[in-house]
Amino acid sequence: MVIHIRNNMDQITHKFTIIGLDLDDYGNVTLGPDEFDHTCRNETNPLLLFHTVFQPFVYGVVFLLGLSGNGLLLTVLLKRRRNLRITEIYLLHLALADLLLLFTLPFAVTQGVTGWLFGTFLCKLLGLINRLNLVCGSLLLACIGFDRYLAIVHALPSLQARRPRTVHLTCALLWLICLSVTIPNMAFLSVKEEDDNPTRLSCSYHSHGIHANNWLLASRFLTHLLCFILPLVIMVFCYTSIIITLCQSQRSLEKRGAIRLALLVTLVFCLCWLPYNITVFMDTLVDLEVMPEQDCHGEASRERALIVTQSIGFSHCCLNPILYAFIGVRFRRDLLQLLAKTKCLRVCLSGLQRNCLNRMSVTEAATTTSSNQYI
């Protein structure tokens, strides 16, 4: 019985390489029994197009858009870091987490195309950075929703909890908790030749045998819980309470935009990450033999689904600045002022800035309160 369990867990080991998210864990085709493995190896790689064309293209677009959006957001927030509002403190940490996560994408693309080329140290470090910022970014989204809940539903009682110092301490504690949850990845990650291609190296969970397999299963559970289920539950509860409270208020101009934003934030998070979590859960059931083993075609289809849904999840890093910052009046004004100070853009943007600021001056009295309080 023990030998049978160990053999099953050894089969799962081949599955986990850091070729995307740490979520990395879910990158390569699972290898089943020896006969099945031999047959799959002799077939033309059906994932070659995905690893060499689709994944680099999608990750490249996500990287560039995410780098631009989060970079601008981080720059604007750091420029007035002494006068940040409560939500902006969370946005600062969220932009940092998204940027660090995005910086792991070029390494993931390289591994998918040529194998791992960067040594054991970067294998461990990037594996930690990927998972740490994935978990922390998701929980920061939940914190933003909870902060909006305190500000709108419990405005007066929440004044103590919403002081800047308290928020800074909350973010620091959140980073420490996420670090403690994700740091075991460094112990199990190492570089090794791929079983089906000895000329390629993979950064995967090769170290400490059966203990690495146990951690991988626990890591999948933590990913589902901390990166999707818990944030989604908190966001649904908080934004539902906000919508109910606003519907009972008399400020119709303010509440329309806030209700739309609350629904949009929750919907986008769910649409980006639900497909991936469902796909990973089904993949885990197959690995644990709860669901029947698939042939090579089924394995390839499952792998393609993982790559596609993984890419959709990563796109959320690009959408965060738009959802949480770019639609705000104050942020748009600060961004235009920052761009106008750039010498090469000053002439081109002067007319645009003047027109935008003129429009803002007309509507600011009606919308600034809404933007500051609800966004």
Beta strands, then each sheet from edge to edge (+ up, - down):
strand 1: 190-194
strand 2: 197-204
sheet 1: 1+ 2-
end
